[in-house]
Amino acid sequence: GAGVSQSPSNKVTEKGKDVELRCDPISGHTALYWYRQRLGQGLEFLIYFQGNSAPDKSGLPSDRFSAERTGESVSTLTIQRTQQEDSAVYLCASSPGGNTIYFGEGSWLTVV
Amino acid sequence: GQNIDQPTEMTATEGAIVQINCTYQTSGFNGLFWYQQHAGEAPTFLSYNVLDGLEEKGRFSSFLSRSKGYSYLLLKELQMKDSASYLCAVRSTRSNDYKLSFGAGTTVTVRA
């Protein structure tokens, strides 16, 4: 597609359930990022991929969070045993390298 | 890591000028970015500064002083559609992974 695509756009889940969030980056973009944004707050870095490897996982908040990327394309962010504090919008971005990062519309997660 | 500070909120009148300041502390500096984010939407790229000075793009200008760890985004001839959150982001030379660290954002409200 023309831009970064994320799914689902909205997800409501019960506390304790696992969720998977998907990101389709712009074709050919080697770098892929996940950020989290809580309501009224700034973007919090979670993880970065270069190709299929993740040289920087420093932002993952706990071992309940994991991410993978395959085929130098699609990435999945998995949150296990969700907690209410996980409620946020999860933004994926991709970049061909250089000075521009393109964001998707985000996946809005609500844990009830 | 980086400390990035910007005001939480600003209000201005349609047709006026608003200046959003951003100060940062980083271990190595490799560029400063401004993004615009409308409520419920993805951030969109506005500007990039890596050298000291002013970059002008139509109604928007961005300034950088590396020695002072300071940037501002200037919005001229404000329009109602400029009501949004403006995010300052810094890239560090500590890693070469193009990771951006974001401030909490400044919510600008344009009044008629």
Interface residues (C-beta under 8 A of the other chain):
Chain A: V4 A31 Y33 Y35 Q41 G42 L43 E44 F45 Y48 Q50 P55 D56 L91 S95 G97 G98 N99 T100 I101 Y102 F103 G104 E105 G106
Chain B: G31 F33 E41 A42 P43 T44 F45 Y48 V50 L87 A89 S95 D97 Y98 K99 L100 S101 F102 G103 A104 G105
